[in-house]
Amino acid sequence: MAERLSVSVISPERTVFEGVADMVVATAWDGEVGILRHHAPMLALLGEGELRIRAGTQEQRFFVAGGFLQVVDDRVTILSERAQAD
């Protein structure tokens, strides 16, 4: 199993982020969801808000509006109608 999460943030125009992280926090339609390693498989409907991707002491922030978040085997895939760096 990987030591970190593998994360992809994809919008219709481009791949906004591709890399590794220790933690992902996203705005789901009904509140925030936090993802760490070994998270159970999950599919969430995204709302409009901030996406935070933390690797060590570095944190990247993005704005996402709508879409889906999927977690499978320490791989987090975010497909969003709109995704851009904050």
PyMOL commands that set and color helices and strands:
alter all, ss='L'
color gray80, all
select strands_A, chain A and resi 5-10+15-21+23-28+31-35+42-45+48-55+58-65+68-72+75-79+82-85
alter strands_A, ss='S'
color yellow, strands_A
deselect
rebuild
show_as cartoon
